[in-house]
Amino acid sequence: MLGALEERPFRLLWIGQTASAVGDGVIPVALAFAVLNLPHSSAGKLGLVLASYSLARVGLILVGGVWADRLPRQLVMLAADAARAIAQAFVAIVLLSGTARLWELVAASVVAGAGSAFFTPASAALVPETVSSHRLQQANALMNLSRSLFDVVGPAVGGLLVVLIGPGWVFLIDAASFAVSAFFLFLLRVPRIDRRGERGSFISDLAGGWREIRTRSWLWAATIVFSLTNIAVAAFFVLGPLVSKRELGGAGAWGAILTGGGVGGLLGGLIGLRFEPRRPLIWGFLVVLPVAAQLVLLGPPAATLAIAAAAALAFGGVTLGNTLWLTVVQERVPAAALSRVNAYDWLVSLVFMPVGFALAGPLAEAFGVDTTVYVIGGIAAAANLSILLVPSVRRLERLRPSSAEPVHPGHDRGQSPDLVPLDASRADAVPVAGTGTLARPE
């Protein structure tokens, strides 16, 4: 299951990204207390800092996708890591010196959000350049597994570190994690792809990425489904704590539910190391159905243990579904457009998750929690089932390369806009592609 780590380029990338995941896991608690420890602090000021990060990320994600397709992706990621390391180190310094001001934390959050906007599309597109074709899904599963692990343990460790050493030192740890990531990226050697002849204007390049989506029926249909699923995931994070407080005994119940989800995410990553279905899109949408189930179980609430079990299935399904989906995307999208398509994919998550956060509360107040969870959960379930009526979704099969050649740039991908039957003995003759990402809580 760990064969992808035998290949040095991917091993370097994975070590660097795992180190970065450590910092990502511990920083949310430190950021919250860094803001709340400021003079005259308030929830509104914390919201401003968080919004600064999110707005920079949303506003620049498509820009990052274009530049990651224009420049060497490794270089884009290095620059993004360097910028984020400097920003987090700056915050650490002002916190440790006791001179931190709100505008400084806002500015650092903008830099961090911008760095993420450039890093993320490049990162997803770089993986296929570092590992053999037959190990691509395994590589994606390993990347998801390390992120899931630190999503589970990171907040607890971050809270402990804030108590023991203070938020300033935690920011310094985060800055060091970006530096470690940059160091391993610097050591990484991948084939250089000359894209200069493919460049147009920024707008034409951006439109070209969208064209990769709209000309493929299974791709744009999936994007719609992902948006609805993300709203359901967001609603669960808003209404879950509310129901836990009112009817399940409080924070302990919600903590147990989140723990179930975290464990499920880890199991989903482990399953992704070995489970390679012939028709990945069918399975990719089916395994996400528990996202609707965990929401529906909130009204009227089932036992805490039942909701935790549903959350485990939901988060496990999301992790496994993302692994299957990302592998299909990397196999079939043309290498020159992969970052732009991934940027559009991420935009769906970054936009529709906040939509779900914003809608869930008012809808629950207007129509009641039970009605809200039934309607949103029903829509999410119907969307993930109805997409299976799209012929190109049902017929898409995994590429099963017979050699250990890298997927990019060694194979030519994406020469026709929709699906043809696959011949495993002629993997490099097969067209097409797409992207989109199953709901991923931020």
N, C-alpha and C positions, 0 to 999 in steps of 0.2 A: 504493500500500500504506500510505501514511501519511496518508490523507485524514482519519482521526479527529483528527489533531493540528491540522487546520485549524479545528476547533471550540474556541473559547476555554475553555469550562468543562472539557472533557476535557483540553485541553492543560495547564491549571493543575494538575489532579489528577495527570496523568502526570508532570509535572516534579517535583512534591512527592514522589510515591511513588518516583520514580527516585532522588532525593536520599536518601530514607530507605533505599533498597536499598543504597546505597553504605555507609552505616553498618552495616547488617545484615551485609554481606559481610565487613567487616574486623574486626568485634568478637569473633567466636569465638576467634581466636588470642589476642587481647589479654586476654580474660576468663580463658582457661586459664593464661596466664603471670602475670596479676595474682594469681590464687589461689596458684599454685605458688611465687611469689616471697615469699609471706607467711612469717613465722617458723613453724617446725614444720609446714610445709605437707605435704600428702599427697594421693594420688589420692582418698581418701575425702572430704577437704574439698572438692576440686573437684567430686566427685559431688554433695555436699550443695548447693553453689551451683547447679549445673545442675538438680538435682531441684527446688529452690525455684522456679525459673522455670517448669519444666514443670507442677508441681502447681498453681501459681497460675493458669496458663493453662487447664489442663483444668478446674479447679474453678470457674472463672468464665466460661467461654466461652458457656454457655447464658444466664447472667445478662446478658452483653454483648449477646447476640442479642435478648433481650427489650427491653432499653433502647434498642437501636438501631432497633427498630421503634416504640418509644414516642416518642422524641425525634427532632429533626432529626439525621440521620446525620452531617452535616458537623460539628455541635456535639459529638457523641460522639467523633468522630475527633480533633477539636481538643483535647479534654480528655485523651484518651489520649496524644496526641503530647506535650502539655505535661508530663504526669506522667512520661513516659519520658525526656524531655529533662532534667528536674530530677534524676531518679534517676541517669542516666548522668553528668551534670555533678557530682553529689555524689561518685560513685565516682572521677571524674577528680581532684577536689580532694584526697580522702584519699590517693589513690595518689601524686600529685605531692608532697604534703606529707610522705609517708613515715609516715603515722599510720594507714593502713588496717588494719582488723580484720575477722576473718571474718564476724562478725554483721552488719557494715555491708554487705558484699558480698551476703550472703544477703538482707538486707532490700531492697537495691536490685534484686536479681533478682526478688523477689516483686512489687515495683512494676512492673518491666518486663513480667513475665508477665501481670499483671492488665491493664496497658495494652494488650497484644497481644490479650487476650481480648475487650476491648471494641472495639478498632480493627478487627479482622479481619472480623467479621460485618457491620459498618457499611460497610466499604470495598467489599466485593463487591456490596452492594446499592446503593451510591451510583453506581457506574459507569453504569448505564442512565439515570440522571437527568442525565448530563453529555454525552451523545452521541446522535446521530440513530440511529433504529432500524436503518437499513441499514448502519451502521458499527459496530454493537455487537460483532460477533465481532472485527473489526479492533482495536477498543479493548481487548478482553480479550487479544488476541494481543500487543499492544504492552506491556501491563502484565506479562504473563508473560515477554516477551522481555527487558525490562530487569531483571527479577528473576533470570532465568537467566544473564544476562551477569555480574552481580555475584556470583552463586553460584560462577561459574567463576573470575573474577579476584580476588574479594574475599579469600579465604584467603591467596593469594600476596602480595597487597598488604598485608594485615594483618600477615603474618609479617615482611615487610620493614620496615614501620613500627614494629613492636615492637622490632626490632633497632636501628633508627636513632634513634627518639625515645622509646621506652618505652611500656608499656601505658596509662599515665595519659593521655598525649596522644591515644591512639587512642580512649579513652572520650570525650574532649572532642570529637573529630571526630564520634563517634556522636551525642552530645548535640546538636551543631550540625546534624546531618542531620535529627533530629526537629524542631528549630526551623525549618528550611527547609520541611519538610513542613507544619508548622502554618501558616507564613506563606502558602503557596500555598493551603491550605485556607481561610484567612481571606479571601483574595481571591476565592474561588470563589462564584458566585451560581447557585443552582439553585431551581426552584420549591418553595415551602414547602407541605408536605402536612399538613393538619390531621388528626391521628390521635386527638384527645382523645375523640371519640365511640366509638372502636373499643376503647378500653382496658377490660380487666377487671382482676381481681386478677392478681398476678404468676403464680400457679399456673395460672390459666385461660389467660393469655397463653402460658405455656410449653406447656401442653397443646394450645393452638391451633396452635402451630408443629409439634408432633408429628402433629397431625391432618392437616396439609397433606401429610405424608409417608405415613402409613399408609393413607390413602384413595386412593392412586395406586399401582397395581401395579408400574409400571416404576420408580417411585421407591424403594419399600422393597426391591425386588429388587436394584436397583443398589447400595443401601447395603450389602447383604450381600456383593456382589461386591467392592466397594471395600475392605471390611474384610479379606477374604482376600488381595487384591492387595497391600495395605499390609504384611501379614505377610511376603509374599514379598520385597518391597522391603527390609524390615528385615533379613530373613535374609541377603540378598545383602551388606548392609553389615557384617554380623557375620562371615560365613563367607568373604567375598571376601578380606579381609586375611589371614585364617588360611591359606587355600589359597595366596595369593601368597607368604607367608613360607615355607611348607613345600615348595612344589613349583614355583613360578614365578620364584624368584630374589630375593624380598624386596620392600621398599617401592617400588622402582622400577617393578615390574610393576603393583602396585596403583595407583600414581600414574598410569601410562599408561592403566589401565582407567577411572579416574575422569576423566581428561582426555577420553577417548572419550565418556563419559557427558555431560560438560559441553558438548562440541561438539555432540553430538546434541540436547541440550536447546535450544541456540541455533537449530539448524536446524528443530526442531519449532516453535519460536516463529515463525520466518520463514514456514514453510509455513502456519501458522495465519492469517497475514495475508491469504492468497489462497484457501486451500482451503475451500470452503463446500459440503459434500456435501448432497444432498437429504435423506438420512436420517442425521443426525449421530450418533445413538446406536449404530447398527450400526458405523460407522467408529470411533467413540469407544472401543468395546470391542475391536475388532479391532487397532487400532494399539498397544494396551497388551500384546498377547501376548508381545512380546520381553522383558517383565519376567520371564516364566517361562523364556525361552530363556537369558538371561544367568545365571540361577541354575543351570539344568541343566548348562550348560557348565563349571561348577566341579567336576563330579564324574563321572569323573576329569577333571582340568582339560584343556581345550583350550589351544591356544597363546594367549599373552597378547594378541596382535593380534586373534584371533577373539573373545575375551571382550570386548575393548575395542569391537569393532564391534557386538557384541550389546548392550553397554551404551549405545552411541550410539543404536541403534534403540529401546532401552527408554526412555531418558530423553527422546528425541525424541517417542516415542509418548505418554509421560506428559504432556509439555508440550502437544502437539497435542490429546490427549484432554481435558485440563483446559479448554483453550480452547473446544472444541466443547461440552463439557458445561456449562460456566459460562454460555455464551451461551444454550443451551436453557433453563437454569434462570431466567435473567434475563428471557427472553422470556415465560415461561409461569407462573411463580409470582406470585401476587398481590403487588403492591408492599408492602402493609401487613404481609405475613408473610415477606418475603424475607430479612431479617436473621436471623430465628429459624431458618428452614430452613437457611440457610448455617451457622449455629452448630451445628446438629445434624450437618451435613455435616462440619465441621471436627472435631467431637468424635470421629467415626469415625477420622480420621487420627491425632488426638492420643492416642487410646487404643490402637488396634491396632498402630501402629508400635512402641510400647514392648513390646507383647505379643510381637511378632516378635523384637525385640531380646532379650527374656528367654528365649524358647523355643529360639532357633536353637542357641545354644551347648550347653545340656544335651542336646538331641536329637542333635546331632552327636556328642557324647561317648558317648551311649547306643547309637546305631544306626549311627554312622559318617557322615562328611560326604557320601559319595555317596548313600546312602539318603535322608538328610535333604533334600538339594537336589532329588532326583528326586520325592519325595513332595510337598514344599511347592510346587515348581514345577509339578508335575502338577495339584495342586489349584487353583492360580492360573489355569492355562491352561483347565482344565475350567470354572471359574467364569465366566471372560470369554467362553467360547464358549456355555455353557449358557444364559446370560441372553438370548441371541438367540432362544431358544425362546419367550420371553415376548412375546405378540402386540403389546402396547403399546410395547415396545422396538423391534420391527421396523417398526411402522407410523408411528412418530413422524417427522414431517417438519419441516424448518426453516420458520419464518415468513419470508416474503420481502416486507417492507413496501414499498409503492410510493411512500411519501412520506418526508420527512426528519423526521417528528415524533419526539420522544423516546418511548422505550418506556414509561417511567414519568414522570409519572402519566397521560400522555395516552391510553393504551389500557387497557381493562378486561381483566384477566387472571384466570384461575383460577376460572371460574364453575362448572365441573363437574369431578368427580374423575378421570375417565379420558379416554382419547384419542378424538378424532373426526377424520375426514379433513379435511385442510386445503385451504382455497381461498385461493390467494395474492392474489386480488383483494379478499378480505374479511378481511385479517389481524386486524383488531380484533374480529372476531366469533368468533375461535377460542378455545376454552377451554384449559385445563389446565396442568399442571405438576410440577415436582419438583426435587430436588437430590441431591447426593452428589458426591464428588470423587474422581477417579482418584488412585491412589497418588502422594503427593508426599513425597519424602524431606525431612526437616527438617534 
